[in-house]
Amino acid sequence: MKSKIARFVIKQHREKLNLNETDILIKSASQSSSYAIRESKALGLTIKSISGKKIIEKLPNGEIRVIRNLQDKSISDNGLKKGMVLCRK
């Protein structure tokens, strides 16, 4: 599995040498994740992902279950302010 993905990424990299590293990493991550999703569906495994503010689970039979709702917590709730220095004790 790794060798197929690696060969594909190297081939794409050679074709488009003018792209920067970030674009190459984004493209390879996208292609490898879609490849993994296809394999998981073929093997009948569940796929967990984030959609909006929910963690969902897609079952092999097509059913979608909401596992958990995500809460939007801002940094200001923790008492952090601009310019504060964090240190580990």
N, C-alpha and C positions, 0 to 999 in steps of 0.2 A: 504494500500500500504506500509506504513512504517513497519508494523508488519511483512509482508512477507520478506522484505529486512533484517530487524533486526534478524529475526529467522535464515535466510540463513547465514548471517555473523557470528552469534554466533555458528552455527553448523560447519561452515568452521574453525572457530577459535579453537574450541575444538578438531577438527581432526588434526590440525597442530599447536601444542603448541610451537614447536621449532622456528617458524617464529618470527621476531622482529616486533615491532609496525608499522614501516614504510611499510613493505611488506604487512601487514594486511590492512592498510589504502589504499594503492595503489590498492590492489585487490578488496576491498569493493567498492571503488569509481568507478572502472572499471565495476564491476557487476551492480551497481546501475545505472550508466549512460546508459549501454546497456538496462537495464530494462525500463528506462525512454524513451529511443528512441523507443523501441518496442511499448510502450503504446501510445506515440505520433503518431506513424504511424497508429495504430489501430483506434485512435480517429480522424484521418484526420487533424492533426495539422502540422504546418510547423516546421522545425528543422533548427536552425542556428548554424553554426560551422565555425572554422578556418581551412582552407586548404592552406598550403603554406603561401603566404603573401596576402591571400584574405579572406574576410568574405563572406561565401556563405549561401544561403537559399535553403533548399531542400523542395519542395512542395509535397503534398500528391500524386499528379499525376506522380511524378518521375522527374519533371522538376527541374533543378538546375539554380539558379540565383545568379550572383555575386552582392553583395550589395556594397562592398567597397574594395579597395585595401589598404593594410596596408603599411605604410612607415617605413623603417628601419632607426631609428634615434639612433645614438650612444650617449653615455653620454658626450663625449668630445665636442659635439655641444653646450652643455649647459655651457661650461666653467669650468666644474668640473675637478679637477686633483687629483691624488693620494695623500692622506694624508690630504685633506681639511676637515674641520669640518663644518657640517651643523647645524644651530640652527634656531629655530622658534622664531620670534619676536611677 
